[in-house]
Amino acid sequence: MASSGTRGKFALGLSLGFLPCGLVYAALGKAMESGAALSGALTMLAFGSGTAVALAGMGVVSSLAGYRLGRWSNRLAAVGVMLFGAVLLWHGLSGKPVCHG
């Protein structure tokens, strides 16, 4: 993770792709539920395409923010993750829904 080279970052990105993810398991469940191989493949293709676009967008936004904020961008990101985690934890423990709709 401390590598500043492109090769190290690429290797880290590849290795993180093997971590389990709840959303992937949910998409796999939906794909299996479809009952046909082609429908399941299309379900996973749609999920992967949407995920790739969202991740690429977040990468671009975080890179731009990093250039603008300099060393403060990492601290701001860490505080944001902690606040988001605290909100989700509070909602989970209080039994209130996260989305009010």
DOMIKOL-860918 format. One record per residue (C-alpha): residue number from 1; x negated, y negated, z; residue in three letters. Coordinates in steps of 0.1 Angstrom, whole numbers, plus 5000, padded with zeros to 4 digits. Last residue first. Layout:
BEGIN
TORLO   num      x      y      z   residu
TORLO   NUM      X      Y      Z      Ala
...
***
This chain:
BEGIN
TORLO   num      x      y      z   residu
TORLO   101   5388   4932   5018      Gly
TORLO   100   5365   4927   5048      His
TORLO    99   5333   4945   5040      Cys
TORLO    98   5312   4957   5069      Val
TORLO    97   5341   4973   5087      Pro
TORLO    96   5344   4969   5125      Lys
TORLO    95   5336   5000   5146      Gly
TORLO    94   5315   4979   5170      Ser
TORLO    93   5285   5002   5168      Leu
TORLO    92   5284   5004   5131      Gly
TORLO    91   5291   4966   5126      His
TORLO    90   5264   4958   5151      Trp
TORLO    89   5239   4981   5134      Leu
TORLO    88   5247   4966   5100      Leu
TORLO    87   5242   4931   5113      Val
TORLO    86   5210   4941   5130      Ala
TORLO    85   5197   4957   5099      Gly
TORLO    84   5205   4926   5078      Phe
TORLO    83   5187   4904   5104      Leu
TORLO    82   5157   4927   5104      Met
TORLO    81   5155   4928   5066      Val
TORLO    80   5158   4891   5064      Gly
TORLO    79   5131   4885   5090      Val
TORLO    78   5108   4908   5071      Ala
TORLO    77   5115   4891   5038      Ala
TORLO    76   5109   4856   5053      Leu
TORLO    75   5076   4868   5067      Arg
TORLO    74   5065   4882   5034      Asn
TORLO    73   5076   4851   5015      Ser
TORLO    72   5058   4828   5039      Trp
TORLO    71   5024   4836   5024      Arg
TORLO    70   5033   4818   4992      Gly
TORLO    69   5068   4804   4991      Leu
TORLO    68   5070   4796   4953      Arg
TORLO    67   5049   4825   4940      Tyr
TORLO    66   5065   4850   4963      Gly
TORLO    65   5100   4837   4955      Ala
TORLO    64   5092   4843   4918      Leu
TORLO    63   5080   4878   4926      Ser
TORLO    62   5110   4886   4948      Ser
TORLO    61   5134   4874   4921      Val
TORLO    60   5116   4895   4894      Val
TORLO    59   5115   4926   4916      Gly
TORLO    58   5151   4922   4926      Met
TORLO    57   5162   4920   4890      Gly
TORLO    56   5142   4951   4882      Ala
TORLO    55   5158   4969   4911      Leu
TORLO    54   5193   4959   4900      Ala
TORLO    53   5187   4969   4863      Val
TORLO    52   5172   5002   4873      Ala
TORLO    51   5201   5010   4897      Thr
TORLO    50   5227   5004   4870      Gly
TORLO    49   5209   5025   4845      Ser
TORLO    48   5203   5053   4870      Gly
TORLO    47   5240   5054   4881      Phe
TORLO    46   5252   5053   4845      Ala
TORLO    45   5228   5081   4835      Leu
TORLO    44   5238   5101   4866      Met
TORLO    43   5275   5099   4856      Thr
TORLO    42   5266   5107   4819      Leu
TORLO    41   5248   5138   4830      Ala
TORLO    40   5277   5149   4852      Gly
TORLO    39   5301   5144   4823      Ser
TORLO    38   5278   5164   4800      Leu
TORLO    37   5274   5192   4825      Ala
TORLO    36   5311   5196   4832      Ala
TORLO    35   5330   5198   4865      Gly
TORLO    34   5330   5160   4873      Ser
TORLO    33   5326   5169   4910      Glu
TORLO    32   5289   5177   4904      Met
TORLO    31   5283   5142   4891      Ala
TORLO    30   5302   5126   4920      Lys
TORLO    29   5281   5146   4944      Gly
TORLO    28   5249   5136   4926      Leu
TORLO    27   5260   5100   4928      Ala
TORLO    26   5265   5104   4966      Ala
TORLO    25   5231   5121   4969      Tyr
TORLO    24   5215   5092   4950      Val
TORLO    23   5232   5067   4972      Leu
TORLO    22   5219   5085   5003      Gly
TORLO    21   5183   5083   4992      Cys
TORLO    20   5156   5109   4997      Pro
TORLO    19   5121   5097   4989      Leu
TORLO    18   5107   5110   4956      Phe
TORLO    17   5108   5076   4939      Gly
TORLO    16   5085   5062   4966      Leu
TORLO    15   5057   5083   4951      Ser
TORLO    14   5061   5067   4917      Leu
TORLO    13   5062   5032   4931      Gly
TORLO    12   5031   5039   4952      Leu
TORLO    11   5012   5052   4922      Ala
TORLO    10   5022   5021   4902      Phe
TORLO     9   5010   4998   4930      Lys
TORLO     8   4977   5016   4931      Gly
TORLO     7   4972   5014   4893      Arg
TORLO     6   4981   4977   4892      Thr
TORLO     5   4954   4967   4917      Gly
TORLO     4   4960   4949   4950      Ser
TORLO     3   4959   4981   4970      Ser
TORLO     2   4971   4977   5006      Ala
TORLO     1   5000   5000   5000      Met
***
